Amino acid sequence: MLEPPAACQSVGVVEPQTARFDEALPLRSGSHLDSFELVFETYGKLNAQRSNAVLVCHALSGSHHVAGRYAGEDENSGWWDNLIGPGKPLDTNKFFVIGVNNLGGCHGSTGPRSTNPATGQPWGADFPFVTVEDWVDAQARLADKLGIECLAAVIGGSLGGMQALSWALQYPNRIRHAAVIASAPKLSAQNIAFNEVARRAILTDPDFHGGHFYAHGALPERGLRLARMLGHITYLSDDAMGEKFGRNLRHGKAVYSYDPEFEIESYLRYQGDKFSRQFDANTYLLTTKALDYYDPAFEYDDDLTAALAAARANFLVVAFSTDWRFSPERSREIVYALAHNGRNVTYAEIDSAAGHDSFLLDDPQYHAILSAWFGRIEV
Amino acid sequence: MAAYRYDYDVIAQWIAHGEKVLDLGCGDGGLLRHLIETRQVRGYGVENDPEKILACVKNGINVIQADMNRGLTGFDDDFFDHVIMSLSLQAMHNTQGILAEMLRVGHEAVVSFPNFGYWQHRQSILNGRMPVSKSLPYQWFDTPNVRFFTINDFEALCAQTGIAIHKRLAFDEGKVIVDEPNFLASVAVYRLGRS
């Protein structure tokens, strides 16, 4: 029998692993965690020189499950499965790829749902604030544990792109390449405003119980649902939404009801419902705050060029034409700040209709650029 | 544009070792690759064609996707030693704006362009047809070029806008033309500065 074509296979069935860290982790907020666990997945093989590791950082709602699928589950493939696998742009025949759930997350790493050793109860709202920099510190501990001194690359989209950038600043000698996709050097006031509306939806949900809803056997589903609905509006472009849903009516005509009539209403409710059952409200709050706080130029009097002076990595920055949540303009700020530091940087602005969500899609130009860029990385 | 590789060598002569160079309309990054190899420059290209961007990534050239007609606003004043535009000025709408921007972000500018006053082009016009030649290889209906000008036109613009011409070399088929360049040269390469 013929072998299936080598191009574009899945990494297949994958299993998450858990790493435990017993050395305290100081956090930017001034707090610390005495110990913590990170859940992660790996794809491909770490080579003998340990020089082919690529870390994939997730955004707001992502997880360590980046590629492949779990045994017995045909659905629920990894969130960046179109990018990662044998023959794919991030080729697991060449690279050892690591996906990790961030600290404060709700997919298995230590977070608000975990037990607070001081009380024996879930941390809930008492889980300390974590920042992008804290996540990177925790990821560096994981790299230590895997015996990886220097990562071939770190890649992330959106909030994940901020982590890739932060890696280059916090550990300039431990990262050779950074891919910062659909990201920004800091959120705009408008972006923080969207996050604040999402947070208010959660915080004012009567089932939130000040963040200790676990003890009440409650889930602030209403708040999370609204937060997610709002988020989804901002991840799509006006055009993409128009093309996908338009003004289509489920009943073909107005029935004068507050039940979903327009297709876009059904879509948002479906996305909100699904998310509110799976995601943790405290993680959502923590993560949006991490996004809001991220601003490497803050300590440099708003001078991004000065802030990025520590970076040594070779950068790829990608933005999407219709992304208004993380607009191309914000990516360009990173590009010019890197260029003014004499760093190697390439910037591609992909013509895509899909808004912020574009970074998760397999646009041919986008994936060709990633494929070429990863292809040149020596391992 | 492989036929005009000789302008790479001219440009390279004017670039010192280790300079910071910006190449506008850098194509697949061929000139920057040449300058990196022969002059060890730290180079960046600007391009807006997705296929050429991809070619640059494949060639390992730093390329920044941008529309040059909207200026070089992201770059600081005087950041580059040389800003190069090789055989692209005739394809820019905002001729004066881009020349001013080149001399804002660069200490010097290097510009090459096809000379519309080249005798073969004049002959073609006299015969009633728009020129199609090695330096102007397109038909009038599918050319990316939007500005058609001669060496004398360009020098008049420089005089008018206070751009100093530090050096000019004119060529016909790779041969240097010293006399009557506006008539005998198909391509001119300039080294420009602020006056």
Contacts between the chains, C-beta under 8 A, distances in Angstrom:
chain1	res1	chain2	res2	distance
A	316	B	57	7.8
A	332	B	66	7.9
A	332	B	74	5.6
A	335	B	64	5.9
A	335	B	74	7.1
A	336	B	74	3.9
A	336	B	75	6.5
A	339	B	44	5.8
A	339	B	62	7.6
A	339	B	64	7.2
A	339	B	74	8.0
A	339	B	75	7.4
A	340	B	75	7.7
A	340	B	76	6.0
A	340	B	79	6.4
A	342	B	20	7.2
A	342	B	42	5.6
A	344	B	62	5.4
A	345	B	44	7.8
A	345	B	62	5.9
A	345	B	64	7.5
A	346	B	53	8.0
A	346	B	56	7.0
A	346	B	57	5.8
A	346	B	61	7.8
A	346	B	62	5.6
A	346	B	63	5.3
A	346	B	64	7.2
A	347	B	63	7.3
A	347	B	64	4.6
A	347	B	65	5.5
A	347	B	66	7.8
A	348	B	50	7.9
A	348	B	53	5.4
A	348	B	57	7.6
A	348	B	65	5.3
A	349	B	65	4.6
A	349	B	66	7.9
A	351	B	50	7.3
A	365	B	50	5.1
A	365	B	54	7.1
A	368	B	54	5.4
A	369	B	53	7.0
A	369	B	54	5.9
A	369	B	57	5.6
A	372	B	54	6.1
A	372	B	57	4.2
A	372	B	58	4.6
A	373	B	57	5.4
A	375	B	58	7.7
A	376	B	57	7.6
A	376	B	58	7.5
A	376	B	60	5.4
